Amino acid sequence: MTVRHGTVVTYPAGATGSHGSVVHVAPAGDGRTAVILDRTAFHPVDTAWADQPADRGVLRIDDAELAVVDAVVGATQGEQLLLGRDVPVRTGTEGWTFVVAHVVEGDGVTTGATAEVRVDAAHRAALSLGHTACHLASLALDAALADAWRKTAPLDALGAPAFDALAIQESRILPDGSRDVYRIGRSLRRKGFDPGALDDLGALAARVDAQLAAWVGADGAVRIEADGEQLADRRTWVCELPGTEVRIPCGGTHVSSLAEIGAVTVSFEATAVEGGSELVMTTMAVRA
């Protein structure tokens, strides 16, 4: 069976529950089944940039409650449905149909059934807090390192040299925080970055924390703007900061206001690696 339409997603607006019809089921390996709904509140792991983990929760189909053990992006360009890491293109690539695959144990789910989606709201809230804090921390880090560039560099959403975008190797959203790994090597130095700016990581953390405190204390509104309702449609994180509004493409979930955050702080750890160093920024947020 061909999946002809992408999944309508309601999590960008903050939904943690939804109802939908089962439009396709497929083997997901290890005795598991991928259940595709026409509409869902479940946030899946993205294929290209797997920073935010999948939601936790259940599907209720008829009288059965099925734990969702994973949720991944699925894609098809014809008859075959590819799941997760097997998807060879970025979400939104023209000519492909993108869906949310709810992975459950066993089989027995039938096409045409009605399913209720129930997301673990507390876990979602913790990831949303962590994701908003991650964006703020990356912008604050760029601002704190603005004087470390000897050449003109690409700019971030607030107009500072984009250290985060140029050096990032991995980003993981955690409950109430995040972990970002940066590579400081020959490529970054050729772009004009002075690694000496990272000699005093305690001072760097203090500058980042001060900027974060100023932003969080302003209690700005946060929202997700979407070009459409489907999983593949472009979404943008929009956050009001003192005197400006910042916009960053993002497919994750977030708090609705910085007033929900009591504080955001960061810590750094540097390790020597071949050809340079690796910088890890750990971000922690406290709910107001």
N, C-alpha and C positions, 0 to 999 in steps of 0.2 A: 504494500500500500504506500502511495506517495503522500508525504505531509505537504499539503498545498499552501498552508498559511502559517505564518509565524505566531508564536505565543504572545498573547496580550499580557503584559506584566503590570501589576498594581503596586508592587513594593516601592517604586520611586516616590509615590505619594504617601508612603508610610503604612500601607495596609499590611496587616498580619493575618488576615483571613480572606478567603475567597471561595467561590464555587465555579466549577468548570466541567466541561464534558471531556471524556477520554477520547482523543482523536487518533491515538496510535499507541501500541505497546511493542517493545522490542527487547530481545535478550541484552543484558548488560554485563554478562560474564559472572562466573562464580555462583551460578544459580539465582542471580538477581534479574530484575525486570526494570526497564526504563519506561515510565508512564508519562506520556505527553498529553497535556491538557490544552484546551484552547485559550484558557485564562488562568493565571495563578498569581498568588502573592509571594511565592517562594523565590528567594534570591539564589541563583546558581553561581558556581565558580566559573569565572570567565576563562576562555581558552588561551587568549594571548597574554593577558596580564592578570594572573591569579592572585591578586592581593587580598581581596576580601573572601573569607571562607563562605561556604554555603550556609543557608539558614538551617536550623533544626526544626523538626515538627513532624506532623502526621498527615496522611490522607485518610479520609473517611469515605468509603465506597460501600453503598448498601449498609449492612450491619457490621462491616469489618473496619477496623482501624489499623492502618499500615504505617509503621514507622518509616520515615524517609531517611535512609542511611547515607544518602549523598544527593546532591543536585548539581547537574553540570549542563553546560550549553551543548545542544545537539544541532547538527546542520545537515541539510540534504540539498543535492543538486539534481535529483532524479529519484530513483527508487530506493537507493541505499541511505539509511540514516547513520551518520557518524556521530560518535559521542566523545565529549571531553577532549583529551589529548589527541585523539584521532582526527579531530576537525583540522583540516590543513590550511584554513583561511581565518582571517580576523572576523569577529562578529560585525555584521553589517556589510560584508563584501557583496557587491552586486551579483545577482544571478543565483544566490544561495538563499535558502529558507532557514531561519534560525529559531530554535525552540528551547524551552526549559524541560530537561529530562529529570523527572523525580525517580530516583533509584530506590526500589523496595526489594525486600527479600522475597524469594519465591516467585510464583506466577499466579495465574488465575484471574487477573484483571482483564476485562473485556472492553473492546472499543464500543463507544456509545454510552457507557455508564456515566453517571453523574458523580463527581468527586467534590468533597469539601476539603479545602486546604486550611490547616491550622498551624501557624508558625509559632515557635517558642518566642514570645514577645520579649521576655527578659534578656534572652541571648541576643536577639536582634538589636535591642536597645544598647547593649554593651558594645556590639560591633559598630553600630552607628556612631556612638560616642567616640570610639577609637578611630573611625575613619575621618570624622570631622577634625579631630585633634591631629591626625596625621597630615592633612592638608595644611592646617595652620602652622604646624611645626616645620614643614618643608619651606613654606613662605618665610617664616621667621629665620630659618637657617640661611636662606638666600640673602636676606637683608643683613644678617650679621656678618656675612662673608663678602659683602659688596665691595669692600676696599681691597680684596685679595687678588683682584684681576689686573694684569698688566696690559691686556688687550681688550678690545671691544668684544663682548660675548653676547649670545642670544639672551633675551630677557624673559623673566617669568611674568605671571599674570599681574603683578604689582609693579613691574618695571625694573626689578633688580636683576643682576646677572644670574642666570638660571643654573646655579651649582647643582641643585637637586636633579633637574632634568638631564644635565650633562654627565653627572657622575653616578647616578643611581644604577645599581645592579639588581637589587631585589627589594621589594616592599611587601610586608605582611601586616594586615590589619589584625589586631588582637582584641579580645574583650577589654574595653577601656584603655586602648593604647595601640601602639604599632612598633614595628622594628624595621628600620630602613638601612640597607647596606650600600655604601658608596665605595667606588674604586678611584683612588688617586694615583694615577700612573703617568706614563709618558704622554698619552693622548691628551689628558686634561692639562698637563703642564704646557704642551704645545699650544693649547687654546688660550694660554695666558694666566692660568691659575697658579698662585704662589702657595706651595704646600706649607710654608712657614706659618700661614694663618691658622694652622691646626696644631701648633706647638703647645699651646695652653688650652687644653680642652675644657678645663674648669671655667676659665674666663669666657670661652665661647658659649658654654651652657648657660652661664649667667646672662649673657647678652640675649640669647634666644629666649630664655625664660622671662626676661623683662619685657620683651616685645609681645610674647604670648599673654602675659598678664594684662597688658594694655588693651589688646584686642578682645580677650575674653571678658574683661571688665566692662566693655562697651555694650554687651548684651545684644549684638546685632542679630538680625533675622537670617535664617538659612533656608534655602529652598532648592529643589531640583526642577530644572526646566527641561522638558522633553519635546522633541520634534514630533513625536507620535506615541502610540500606546504599545507598540510591539517591542519585543526584546531587542531587535536590531536597530531601533531608532536611536538617534544620538541624544544623549542626556548631558546636562551641564550642571555642576555644583555652583550655586550662587550664594555668596556670603557678604553681608553688609559689615564693613569695617569702618573705623572712624575716618570720615572724609572721603570714602571711596566704596566701590563694590567690586569684589573679585569674582572672576568666572573661570572655572577649570572643567574641562571635559571629564566626566566621571560616571561610571555605571553602577556605583555602589549605593549604600544607604547612609543616611546622616540624621543628626538631630535637626530640629526645626528652628532652633534659636540658640545662640551662644549663652543665653541666660540659663540653659540647662546644664552648663558646665561650670563647676566651681573653680577649677584650676587645671592648667596643662603645664607639665614640666618635661624636660629632656635630660638625658645623660648620654655621654659619648665614650666609646672605647675604640682605640686604634690598634691595629696589628700589622706588622710588616709582612708583605707578600712579595713574590717575585715581581720586580719591575716597579715597585711602589709600596703603597699601603692600602689597607682596607679600614674604612671608618664606619662604625655602627652607631646609629642614633636610635635610642630607645625612648619612646614617647609614652607618658602616662597621663591619663586624664582622670579627674575626680568629678563625679556628678554633683551638681549644686543641691 
